Amino acid sequence: MSRSLFRPAVVVAALALGIPALASGTVMRHLKLVRSFPAADSVLATSPEKITIELSEAVELTGAKLTLAKEGGAPIALGALRREPTAPKVLRADVTTTLAAGGHVVSWRTMSKDGHVVKGTFAFRVGTAK
């Protein structure tokens, strides 16, 4: 193959491979958990009054869900899920009962602007570390 034919072929191949990779950087950016309270794997001295999650984008309540359960146990009722009025990226639910000592698991689910369902879980403990 002559050099004059080889160079355009390399440029075409590089563009064909590079453009989708660049585009995927913007397409693949999805909503994600930024921080939570209680923080993942934290140990609290007392039962929290609320569970909050902060996400990387503003969220809608439609389809959003936040649940709490004793580690390996039954669900624990939470107050109504709401979005913080001054912080549209934050979802909050009040803990309506005093949590027993031990491990607890929070599960969350919401939808990103691009329509993808995004969910996750994290755990925390009340009382002393295990």
DSSP file with accessible surface (Angstrom, degrees, kcal/mol):
  #  RESIDUE AA STRUCTURE BP1 BP2  ACC     N-H-->O    O-->H-N    N-H-->O    O-->H-N    TCO  KAPPA ALPHA  PHI   PSI    X-CA   Y-CA   Z-CA
    1    1 A M              0   0  176      0, 0.0     2,-0.1     0, 0.0     5,-0.0   0.000 360.0 360.0 360.0 133.3    0.0    0.0    0.0
    2    2 A S    >>  -     0   0   56      1,-0.1     4,-2.0     4,-0.0     3,-0.6  -0.375 360.0-117.6 -74.9 156.7    1.4    3.4   -0.9
    3    3 A R  H 3> S+     0   0  191      1,-0.2     4,-2.1     2,-0.2    -1,-0.1   0.858 112.7  59.2 -62.3 -35.4    1.9    6.0    1.8
    4    4 A S  H 34 S+     0   0   88      1,-0.2    -1,-0.2     2,-0.2    -2,-0.0   0.852 111.6  40.4 -66.3 -31.4   -0.5    8.4    0.2
    5    5 A L  H <> S+     0   0  113     -3,-0.6     4,-1.3     2,-0.1    -1,-0.2   0.806 111.8  57.5 -82.6 -30.0   -3.3    5.8    0.5
    6    6 A F  H  X S+     0   0  115     -4,-2.0     4,-2.1     2,-0.2     5,-0.2   0.927 100.2  55.7 -69.1 -43.1   -2.3    4.7    3.9
    7    7 A R  H  X S+     0   0  158     -4,-2.1     4,-2.4     1,-0.2     5,-0.2   0.933 107.5  46.7 -60.9 -49.9   -2.6    8.1    5.6
    8    8 A P  H  > S+     0   0   72      0, 0.0     4,-2.7     0, 0.0    -1,-0.2   0.905 111.3  53.8 -60.3 -35.1   -6.2    8.8    4.7
    9    9 A A  H  X S+     0   0   48     -4,-1.3     4,-2.3     2,-0.2    -2,-0.2   0.905 109.0  48.2 -65.2 -39.0   -7.1    5.3    5.8
   10   10 A V  H  X S+     0   0   69     -4,-2.1     4,-2.7     2,-0.2    -1,-0.2   0.926 112.1  49.2 -66.7 -42.8   -5.5    5.9    9.2
   11   11 A V  H  X S+     0   0   86     -4,-2.4     4,-2.5     2,-0.2     5,-0.2   0.938 112.0  48.3 -62.9 -44.8   -7.3    9.2    9.6
   12   12 A V  H  X S+     0   0   97     -4,-2.7     4,-2.7     1,-0.2    -2,-0.2   0.932 112.9  48.3 -61.8 -44.0  -10.7    7.6    8.6
   13   13 A A  H  X S+     0   0   50     -4,-2.3     4,-2.2    -5,-0.2     5,-0.3   0.923 111.2  50.2 -63.7 -42.5  -10.1    4.8   11.1
   14   14 A A  H  X S+     0   0   60     -4,-2.7     4,-2.9     1,-0.2     5,-0.2   0.924 113.2  45.9 -63.4 -42.6   -9.1    7.2   13.9
   15   15 A L  H  X S+     0   0   97     -4,-2.5     4,-2.3    -5,-0.2    -2,-0.2   0.918 111.0  52.7 -65.8 -42.0  -12.2    9.3   13.3
   16   16 A A  H  < S+     0   0   64     -4,-2.7    -2,-0.2    -5,-0.2    -1,-0.2   0.884 119.2  35.2 -63.0 -37.0  -14.5    6.2   13.1
   17   17 A L  H  X S+     0   0  137     -4,-2.2     4,-1.0    -5,-0.2    -2,-0.2   0.838 119.8  48.5 -84.8 -34.2  -13.1    5.0   16.4
   18   18 A G  H  X S+     0   0   30     -4,-2.9     4,-2.5    -5,-0.3     5,-0.2   0.885 102.0  57.9 -79.2 -38.7  -12.7    8.3   18.2
   19   19 A I  H  X S+     0   0  102     -4,-2.3     4,-2.8    -5,-0.2     5,-0.2   0.949 107.4  46.7 -63.9 -47.5  -16.0   10.1   17.5
   20   20 A P  H  > S+     0   0   78      0, 0.0     4,-2.4     0, 0.0    -1,-0.2   0.909 112.0  52.7 -61.3 -34.7  -18.2    7.4   19.2
   21   21 A A  H  X S+     0   0   60     -4,-1.0     4,-0.9     2,-0.2    -2,-0.2   0.926 112.1  44.6 -65.8 -41.7  -15.8    7.3   22.1
   22   22 A L  H >X S+     0   0  139     -4,-2.5     4,-0.7     1,-0.2     3,-0.7   0.923 113.8  49.9 -66.4 -43.1  -16.1   11.1   22.5
   23   23 A A  H >X S+     0   0   46     -4,-2.8     4,-2.4     1,-0.2     3,-1.0   0.885 102.6  60.8 -64.2 -36.4  -19.8   11.0   22.1
   24   24 A S  H 3X S+     0   0   51     -4,-2.4     4,-2.9     1,-0.3    -1,-0.2   0.805  92.6  67.8 -65.3 -23.9  -20.2    8.3   24.7
   25   25 A G  H << S+     0   0   45     -4,-0.9    -1,-0.3    -3,-0.7    -2,-0.2   0.880 110.8  33.0 -62.6 -34.8  -18.7   10.6   27.3
   26   26 A T  H X< S+     0   0   87     -3,-1.0     3,-0.6    -4,-0.7    -2,-0.2   0.856 121.1  48.7 -88.9 -35.2  -21.7   12.8   27.1
   27   27 A V  H 3< S+     0   0   91     -4,-2.4    -2,-0.2     1,-0.2    -3,-0.2   0.878 110.8  50.8 -70.2 -37.0  -24.3   10.1   26.4
   28   28 A M  T 3< S+     0   0  118     -4,-2.9     2,-0.8    -5,-0.2    -1,-0.2   0.467  77.9 112.0 -85.7  -1.8  -23.1    7.9   29.2
   29   29 A R    <   +     0   0  169     -3,-0.6     2,-0.3    -4,-0.2     3,-0.0  -0.631  50.0 177.7 -72.7 113.6  -23.2   10.5   31.9
   30   30 A H        -     0   0   61     -2,-0.8    26,-0.1     1,-0.1    -2,-0.1  -0.804  37.2 -83.8-117.5 160.4  -26.0    9.3   34.1
   31   31 A L        +     0   0    4     -2,-0.3     2,-0.3    85,-0.1    81,-0.1  -0.277  55.5 177.3 -54.4 137.9  -27.5   10.5   37.3
   32   32 A K        -     0   0  137     86,-0.1    24,-1.9    -3,-0.0     2,-0.4  -0.977  36.1 -91.6-146.0 161.4  -25.6    9.3   40.3
   33   33 A L  E     +A   55   0A  57     -2,-0.3    22,-0.2    22,-0.2     3,-0.1  -0.584  33.7 179.4 -73.5 127.2  -25.5    9.5   44.1
   34   34 A V  E     -     0   0A  66     20,-3.3     2,-0.3     1,-0.4    21,-0.2   0.846  63.8 -26.7 -94.2 -48.9  -23.3   12.3   45.3
   35   35 A R  E     -A   54   0A 148     19,-1.4    19,-3.1     4,-0.0    -1,-0.4  -0.977  57.0-156.8-159.8 166.2  -23.8   12.0   49.0
   36   36 A S  E     -A   53   0A  18     -2,-0.3    17,-0.2    17,-0.2     4,-0.1  -0.942  22.1-106.1-143.3 162.0  -26.2   10.8   51.6
   37   37 A F  E    S+A   52   0A  87     15,-2.5    15,-2.9    -2,-0.3     2,-0.2  -0.967 113.1  35.4-132.7 124.4  -27.2   11.2   55.2
   38   38 A P  S    S-     0   0    0      0, 0.0    -1,-0.2     0, 0.0     3,-0.1   0.595 109.7-126.2 -61.0 153.4  -26.5    9.0   56.9
   39   39 A A    >   -     0   0   48     -2,-0.2     3,-2.0     1,-0.1    -2,-0.1  -0.376  36.0 -84.2 -69.9 150.9  -23.3    8.5   54.9
   40   40 A A  T 3  S+     0   0   52      1,-0.3    84,-0.2    84,-0.1    -1,-0.1  -0.308 113.3   5.1 -56.3 134.7  -22.7    5.1   53.5
   41   41 A D  T 3  S+     0   0  134     82,-3.7    -1,-0.3     1,-0.2    83,-0.2   0.619  97.7 143.3  64.8  17.2  -21.0    2.8   56.0
   42   42 A S    <   -     0   0   29     -3,-2.0    83,-2.5    81,-0.5     2,-0.5  -0.416  46.0-137.5 -83.0 162.7  -21.3    5.4   58.8
   43   43 A V  E     -d  125   0B  69     81,-0.2     2,-0.4    -2,-0.1    83,-0.2  -0.987  17.7-160.6-121.1 120.0  -21.9    4.6   62.4
   44   44 A L  E     -d  126   0B  31     81,-3.1    83,-3.2    -2,-0.5     3,-0.0  -0.827  17.9-145.6-101.6 141.1  -24.4    7.0   64.2
   45   45 A A  S    S+     0   0   92     -2,-0.4     2,-0.3    81,-0.2    -1,-0.1   0.851  86.6  20.1 -70.7 -33.5  -24.6    7.3   68.0
   46   46 A T  S    S-     0   0  107     80,-0.1    81,-0.1    81,-0.1    -1,-0.1  -0.878  99.5 -77.4-132.5 166.5  -28.4    7.8   67.8
   47   47 A S        -     0   0   24     -2,-0.3     2,-0.1    52,-0.2    -2,-0.1  -0.336  51.9-116.9 -61.8 135.9  -31.2    7.1   65.4
   48   48 A P        -     0   0    9      0, 0.0    51,-0.2     0, 0.0    -1,-0.1  -0.408   8.0-144.5 -73.4 153.6  -31.4    9.6   62.5
   49   49 A E  S    S+     0   0  163      1,-0.2    46,-2.1    -2,-0.1     2,-0.3   0.622  80.8  13.1 -88.2 -17.9  -34.4   11.9   62.1
   50   50 A K  E     - B   0  94A  72     44,-0.3     2,-0.4    28,-0.0    44,-0.2  -0.978  61.6-135.9-152.3 161.7  -34.3   11.7   58.3
   51   51 A I  E     + B   0  93A   0     42,-2.8    42,-2.2    -2,-0.3     2,-0.4  -0.994  30.5 179.1-118.6 127.6  -32.7   10.0   55.3
   52   52 A T  E     -AB  37  92A  22    -15,-2.9   -15,-2.5    -2,-0.4     2,-0.4  -0.975  13.7-168.5-129.8 147.7  -31.5   12.2   52.5
   53   53 A I  E     -AB  36  91A   1     38,-2.2    38,-2.5    -2,-0.4     2,-0.5  -0.998   8.7-154.9-130.3 137.4  -29.8   11.5   49.2
   54   54 A E  E     -AB  35  90A  53    -19,-3.1   -20,-3.3    -2,-0.4   -19,-1.4  -0.966  16.4-163.2-110.7 128.2  -28.2   14.1   47.0
   55   55 A L  E     -A   33   0A   0     34,-2.8   -22,-0.2    -2,-0.5     4,-0.1  -0.591  31.1-111.8-107.9 168.2  -28.0   13.3   43.4
   56   56 A S  S    S+     0   0   37    -24,-1.9     2,-0.3    -2,-0.2   -23,-0.1   0.578  99.5  34.3 -78.3  -9.9  -25.9   14.7   40.5
   57   57 A E  S    S-     0   0   44    -25,-0.2    -2,-0.2    32,-0.2   -27,-0.0  -0.952  98.0 -86.3-137.7 159.4  -28.9   16.2   38.8
   58   58 A A        -     0   0   39     -2,-0.3     2,-0.3     1,-0.1    31,-0.3  -0.362  51.9-150.6 -61.2 144.0  -32.2   17.8   39.8
   59   59 A V        -     0   0    3     29,-2.2     2,-0.3    31,-0.1    31,-0.1  -0.863  10.7-136.4-123.2 156.1  -34.8   15.0   40.3
   60   60 A E        -     0   0  126     51,-0.4    51,-0.3    -2,-0.3     4,-0.1  -0.804  17.8-133.2-103.2 151.8  -38.5   14.7   40.0
   61   61 A L  S >  S+     0   0   73     -2,-0.3     3,-2.3     2,-0.1     2,-0.2   0.766  75.1 108.6 -75.8 -24.0  -40.6   12.8   42.6
   62   62 A T  T 3  S-     0   0  124      1,-0.3    49,-0.2    49,-0.0    -2,-0.2  -0.347  98.8  -1.9 -58.2 118.9  -42.5   10.9   39.9
   63   63 A G  T 3  S+     0   0   54      1,-0.3    -1,-0.3    -2,-0.2     2,-0.2   0.377 100.0 135.0  82.0  -6.1  -41.2    7.3   40.1
   64   64 A A    <   -     0   0   19     -3,-2.3     2,-0.3    -4,-0.1    -1,-0.3  -0.505  30.4-177.6 -77.2 147.9  -38.7    8.1   42.9
   65   65 A K  E     -E  109   0B 128     44,-2.6    44,-2.1    -2,-0.2     2,-0.4  -0.997  16.2-175.4-148.5 141.1  -38.5    5.8   45.8
   66   66 A L  E     +E  108   0B  18     -2,-0.3     2,-0.3    42,-0.2    42,-0.2  -0.990  14.3 178.6-137.2 123.1  -36.6    5.6   49.1
   67   67 A T  E     -E  107   0B  52     40,-2.8    40,-2.3    -2,-0.4     2,-0.4  -0.932  13.1-158.6-128.1 155.2  -36.8    2.7   51.4
   68   68 A L  E     +EF 106  76B   2      8,-0.6     8,-3.4    -2,-0.3     2,-0.3  -0.987  14.5 172.9-131.3 139.0  -35.2    1.7   54.7
   69   69 A A  E     -EF 105  75B  25     36,-2.0    36,-3.0    -2,-0.4     2,-0.2  -0.993  38.7-105.4-144.5 150.1  -34.9   -1.8   56.2
   70   70 A K  E >   -E  104   0B  67      4,-1.7     3,-3.2    -2,-0.3    34,-0.3  -0.521  63.0 -85.2 -65.9 139.4  -33.2   -3.4   59.2
   71   71 A E  T 3  S-     0   0   89     32,-2.8    -1,-0.1     1,-0.3     3,-0.1  -0.303 114.6  -2.9 -53.6 118.7  -30.2   -5.2   57.8
   72   72 A G  T 3  S+     0   0   94      1,-0.2    -1,-0.3    -3,-0.1     2,-0.2   0.636 126.3  87.7  72.3  15.8  -31.5   -8.6   56.8
   73   73 A G  S <  S-     0   0   45     -3,-3.2    -1,-0.2     1,-0.2    31,-0.0  -0.490  80.9 -50.6-131.9-162.0  -34.9   -7.7   58.0
   74   74 A A        -     0   0   70     -2,-0.2    -4,-1.7     1,-0.1    -1,-0.2  -0.287  62.3 -89.3 -76.1 157.3  -38.3   -6.2   57.3
   75   75 A P  E     -F   69   0B 112      0, 0.0     2,-0.5     0, 0.0    -6,-0.3  -0.265  34.4-138.8 -62.5 152.0  -38.9   -2.7   55.9
   76   76 A I  E     -F   68   0B  34     -8,-3.4    -8,-0.6    21,-0.0    23,-0.0  -0.966  25.1-112.3-115.0 128.8  -39.1    0.3   58.2
   77   77 A A        -     0   0   74     -2,-0.5    19,-0.7   -10,-0.1     2,-0.3  -0.306  34.1-168.1 -63.5 139.2  -41.8    2.9   57.5
   78   78 A L  B     -H   95   0C  36     17,-0.2    17,-0.2   -12,-0.1     3,-0.1  -0.863  25.3-102.7-119.7 160.2  -40.6    6.3   56.4
   79   79 A G        -     0   0   24     15,-3.3    -1,-0.1    -2,-0.3    17,-0.0  -0.129  65.4 -56.4 -69.1 177.4  -42.4    9.6   56.1
   80   80 A A        -     0   0   79      1,-0.1    14,-0.4    13,-0.1     2,-0.3  -0.265  57.8-115.3 -60.1 139.8  -43.4   10.9   52.6
   81   81 A L        +     0   0   40     12,-0.1     2,-0.3    -3,-0.1    12,-0.2  -0.593  45.2 169.8 -75.4 133.7  -40.6   11.3   50.1
   82   82 A R  E     -C   92   0A  91     10,-2.5    10,-2.9    -2,-0.3     2,-0.4  -0.973  34.7-118.2-144.2 159.3  -40.1   14.9   49.1
   83   83 A R  E     -C   91   0A  86     -2,-0.3     8,-0.2     8,-0.2     6,-0.0  -0.806  38.9-109.5 -95.0 137.3  -37.7   17.0   47.3
   84   84 A E  E >   -C   87   0A  41      6,-2.3     3,-1.1     3,-0.5     6,-0.3  -0.529  24.1-140.2 -66.2 125.8  -36.0   19.8   49.2
   85   85 A P  T 3  S+     0   0  120      0, 0.0    -1,-0.2     0, 0.0    -2,-0.0   0.845 101.0  38.6 -59.9 -34.3  -37.5   23.1   47.9
   86   86 A T  T 3  S+     0   0  135      1,-0.2    -2,-0.1     2,-0.0    -3,-0.0   0.449 120.5  47.2 -96.0  -0.3  -34.1   24.9   48.0
   87   87 A A  E X   - C   0  84A  32     -3,-1.1     3,-2.3     3,-0.2    -3,-0.5  -0.713  62.6-176.5-140.9  84.4  -32.1   21.9   46.8
   88   88 A P  E 3  S+     0   0A  61      0, 0.0   -29,-2.2     0, 0.0    -1,-0.1   0.589  83.2  59.8 -64.8  -6.8  -33.7   20.3   43.8
   89   89 A K  E 3  S+     0   0A  94    -31,-0.3   -34,-2.8   -33,-0.1     2,-0.5   0.431  91.9  86.3 -95.4  -0.8  -31.0   17.5   43.7
   90   90 A V  E <   -B   54   0A  22     -3,-2.3    -6,-2.3    -6,-0.3     2,-0.4  -0.889  55.3-168.1-111.5 128.3  -31.9   16.3   47.3
   91   91 A L  E     -BC  53  83A   2    -38,-2.5   -38,-2.2    -2,-0.5     2,-0.3  -0.894  13.8-173.4-107.8 144.3  -34.6   13.8   48.2
   92   92 A R  E     +BC  52  82A  53    -10,-2.9   -10,-2.5    -2,-0.4     2,-0.3  -0.992  16.9 179.9-141.5 144.2  -35.6   13.4   51.8
   93   93 A A  E     -B   51   0A   1    -42,-2.2   -42,-2.8    -2,-0.3     2,-0.2  -0.989  29.3-124.6-140.8 133.2  -37.8   11.2   53.9
   94   94 A D  E     -B   50   0A  49    -14,-0.4   -15,-3.3    -2,-0.3     2,-0.7  -0.519  18.7-125.6 -75.5 143.8  -38.3   11.5   57.7
   95   95 A V  B     -H   78   0C  15    -46,-2.1   -17,-0.2   -17,-0.2    -1,-0.1  -0.825  23.9-166.1 -87.3 115.9  -37.6    8.5   59.9
   96   96 A T        +     0   0   92    -19,-0.7     2,-0.3    -2,-0.7    -1,-0.1   0.454  64.7  40.2 -90.1  -1.5  -40.9    8.2   61.8
   97   97 A T  S    S-     0   0   80    -20,-0.2     2,-0.5   -21,-0.0   -21,-0.0  -0.947  92.6 -94.9-140.5 158.9  -39.7    5.8   64.5
   98   98 A T        -     0   0  121     -2,-0.3     2,-0.2     1,-0.0   -49,-0.1  -0.668  45.3-128.4 -76.0 124.4  -36.5    5.4   66.6
   99   99 A L        -     0   0    9     -2,-0.5   -52,-0.2   -51,-0.2     3,-0.1  -0.544  19.2-120.9 -77.1 138.7  -34.3    2.9   64.9
  100  100 A A        -     0   0   63     -2,-0.2    26,-0.2     1,-0.1    -1,-0.1  -0.330  40.5 -85.1 -70.4 157.5  -32.9    0.0   66.9
  101  101 A A  S    S+     0   0   71     24,-0.1     2,-0.2    -2,-0.0    26,-0.2  -0.299  90.3  55.6 -60.5 146.8  -29.2   -0.4   67.3
  102  102 A G  E    S- G   0 126B  10     24,-2.9    24,-2.2    26,-0.1     2,-0.2  -0.722  91.0 -25.7 124.1-171.6  -27.6   -2.4   64.5
  103  103 A G  E     - G   0 125B   3     -2,-0.2   -32,-2.8    22,-0.2     2,-0.3  -0.490  49.1-174.5 -83.3 147.1  -27.3   -2.3   60.7
  104  104 A H  E     -EG  70 124B   1     20,-2.8    20,-2.1   -34,-0.3     2,-0.4  -0.972  11.9-146.8-137.8 150.6  -29.8   -0.6   58.3
  105  105 A V  E     -EG  69 123B  41    -36,-3.0   -36,-2.0    -2,-0.3     2,-0.5  -0.979   4.8-159.5-125.3 129.8  -30.0   -0.5   54.6
  106  106 A V  E     -EG  68 122B   1     16,-3.1    16,-2.1    -2,-0.4     2,-0.4  -0.914   8.3-169.6-105.5 131.6  -31.3    2.3   52.4
  107  107 A S  E     -EG  67 121B  42    -40,-2.3   -40,-2.8    -2,-0.5     2,-0.3  -0.966   6.9-176.0-118.3 140.0  -32.4    1.7   48.9
  108  108 A W  E     -EG  66 120B  15     12,-2.7    12,-2.0    -2,-0.4     2,-0.3  -0.946   8.3-179.3-135.7 156.2  -33.2    4.4   46.4
  109  109 A R  E     +EG  65 119B 113    -44,-2.1   -44,-2.6    -2,-0.3     2,-0.3  -0.974  13.5 146.1-154.4 137.5  -34.5    4.6   42.9
  110  110 A T  E     - G   0 118B   4      8,-2.8     8,-3.2    -2,-0.3     2,-0.4  -0.914  40.7-103.4-156.7-177.5  -35.2    7.5   40.5
  111  111 A M  E     - G   0 117B  97    -51,-0.3   -51,-0.4    -2,-0.3     6,-0.2  -0.962  26.0-135.3-122.0 135.0  -35.1    8.4   36.8
  112  112 A S    >   -     0   0    6      4,-2.8     3,-2.2    -2,-0.4   -53,-0.1  -0.352  34.6-100.1 -79.4 168.1  -32.5   10.5   35.1
  113  113 A K  T 3  S+     0   0  168      1,-0.3    -1,-0.1     2,-0.1   -83,-0.0   0.799 123.1  58.4 -58.4 -29.9  -33.4   13.2   32.6
  114  114 A D  T 3  S-     0   0   79      2,-0.1    -1,-0.3     1,-0.1   -84,-0.0   0.379 122.4-104.6 -85.6   7.0  -32.6   10.8   29.7
  115  115 A G  S <  S+     0   0   43     -3,-2.2     2,-0.3     1,-0.3    -2,-0.1   0.415  73.9 138.9  91.9  -2.1  -35.2    8.3   31.0
  116  116 A H        -     0   0   98      1,-0.1    -4,-2.8    -5,-0.0     2,-0.4  -0.591  54.3-124.9 -78.8 135.8  -32.8    5.7   32.6
  117  117 A V  E     - G   0 111B  70     -2,-0.3     2,-0.4    -6,-0.2    -6,-0.2  -0.658  30.0-167.5 -77.1 129.2  -33.8    4.2   35.9
  118  118 A V  E     + G   0 110B  23     -8,-3.2    -8,-2.8    -2,-0.4     2,-0.3  -0.977  13.6 162.3-122.7 133.8  -31.0    4.8   38.4
  119  119 A K  E     + G   0 109B 148     -2,-0.4     2,-0.3   -10,-0.2   -10,-0.2  -0.958   6.3 161.7-147.3 164.7  -30.9    3.0   41.7
  120  120 A G  E     - G   0 108B  24    -12,-2.0   -12,-2.7    -2,-0.3     2,-0.3  -0.978  20.2-137.4-169.1 174.8  -28.6    2.1   44.5
  121  121 A T  E     + G   0 107B  95     -2,-0.3     2,-0.3   -14,-0.2   -14,-0.2  -0.967  13.9 179.3-141.6 156.1  -28.2    1.0   48.1
  122  122 A F  E     - G   0 106B  15    -16,-2.1   -16,-3.1    -2,-0.3     2,-0.3  -0.974  15.5-140.1-152.9 158.0  -26.1    1.9   51.1
  123  123 A A  E     + G   0 105B  25     -2,-0.3   -82,-3.7   -18,-0.2   -81,-0.5  -0.844  17.4 173.3-120.4 156.2  -25.8    0.8   54.6
  124  124 A F  E     - G   0 104B   3    -20,-2.1   -20,-2.8    -2,-0.3     2,-0.3  -0.950  20.7-130.6-150.0 167.4  -25.2    2.5   58.0
  125  125 A R  E     -dG  43 103B  55    -83,-2.5   -81,-3.1    -2,-0.3     2,-0.4  -0.932   3.5-148.3-123.9 149.4  -25.3    1.4   61.6
  126  126 A V  E    S+dG  44 102B   9    -24,-2.2   -24,-2.9    -2,-0.3     2,-0.4  -0.957  74.7   8.5-111.3 132.8  -26.9    2.9   64.7
  127  127 A G  S    S-     0   0   25    -83,-3.2     2,-0.2    -2,-0.4    -2,-0.1  -0.836 116.1  -4.2 104.0-135.1  -25.0    2.3   68.0
  128  128 A T  S    S-     0   0  118     -2,-0.4   -26,-0.1     1,-0.1    -2,-0.1  -0.586  79.1 -93.5 -98.6 157.5  -21.5    0.9   68.0
  129  129 A A              0   0   67     -2,-0.2    -1,-0.1     1,-0.1   -86,-0.0  -0.300 360.0 360.0 -64.2 152.9  -19.4   -0.4   65.1
  130  130 A K              0   0  196    -28,-0.0    -1,-0.1     0, 0.0    -5,-0.0  -0.303 360.0 360.0 -66.6 360.0  -19.6   -4.1   64.4
